[in-house]
Amino acid sequence: MFFSQEDLQIRETKDGSHSLWIPKLQESYHSLHGAVTESQHVFIEQGIHYLHDTDDGAEIRILEVGFGTGLNALLTCLFSQERKIRIKYTTLEPNPLSWGLASKLNYPDSLAHPQSHFWYKELHIIEWGQIEWLNPYFSILKCNETIQEHSAHEPYHICFFDAFAPGKQPDIWEIKVLEMVKHMLEDRGILVSYCAQGKFKRDLKTLGFTVESLAGPPGKKEMTRALLEPSDHLSLNGPEPDDPEL
Ligand SMILES: C[S@@+](CC[C@H](N)C(=O)[O-])C[C@H]1O[C@@H](n2cnc3c(N)ncnc32)[C@H](O)[C@@H]1O
């Protein structure tokens, strides 16, 4: 990547929870208006909570683009345990943070759950590339790779698209990457992102998603949720044999 871990600075955000600031990029891992508040709103409330309300399937498979500090993973783990919902969480990270740095972040204290310290540490220290069950409801597979390198073994119900902002890392927001994500999703799969950029939403529409602009977390007017209608995308198995393109 274009920065090293030594460059990262811990910042307290407006809700008291930490984030990491990258001076070279002038970019942070979360909203400075509230890291936990943002993750809870965008990914938990408008993502998993919404999906669970509209589809009571036996398990939810999530793909996260950018494990980063592990905050989204920790919030999802707590959600699964509280709601007794089985979640399989796959997360991608080409630039893992050391536990030395991650352990200085105050998420377990901010969340005040009896298990949050234990699970937060587990999320960071478990092996890359191996499925680990943190409790009967939550498993995680951490992949030390980019979204461009990832291939899904099972289609996902939700993608947490949590990359650095388009102005800071434009390649990851290209339509060809969004198309790859689309082909990794289930029918009626959803993609959620804090990003509400016009081009991002237009590209999702071009790919056949139904795009919703929802109220954003504090400090942000809008966020995006995109729903994949059935029959509008090819499955993981690729095109049907009678596809005229073949
Ligand atoms: C905004 S931060 C993610 C914050 C994270 N979800 C959290 O809860 O702390 C973006 C993350 O995406 C990672 N990243 C950068 N390029 C990537 C790529 N091509 N594919 C997947 N992740 C990438 C970065 O290293 C960084 O950790």
The ligand as an ORCA input file, in Angstrom:
! r2SCAN-3c Opt
* xyz 0 1
  C     -11.792      2.292      5.513
  S     -10.650      1.031      5.985
  C     -11.684     -0.268      6.581
  C     -12.139     -0.159      7.987
  C     -12.565     -1.468      8.557
  N     -13.719     -2.060      7.907
  C     -12.755     -1.397     10.046
  O     -13.796     -1.875     10.558
  O     -11.843     -0.902     10.699
  C     -10.242      0.345      4.386
  C      -9.481     -0.965      4.448
  O      -9.427     -1.550      3.153
  C      -8.169     -2.159      2.992
  N      -7.903     -2.307      1.543
  C      -7.130     -1.522      0.747
  N      -7.133     -1.978     -0.515
  C      -7.944     -3.075     -0.532
  C      -8.351     -3.987     -1.554
  N      -7.943     -3.826     -2.824
  N      -9.171     -5.001     -1.220
  C      -9.598     -5.157      0.076
  N      -9.253     -4.307      1.079
  C      -8.445     -3.280      0.788
  C      -7.232     -1.188      3.676
  O      -5.979     -1.784      3.989
  C      -8.036     -0.800      4.901
  O      -7.789     -1.662      5.978
*
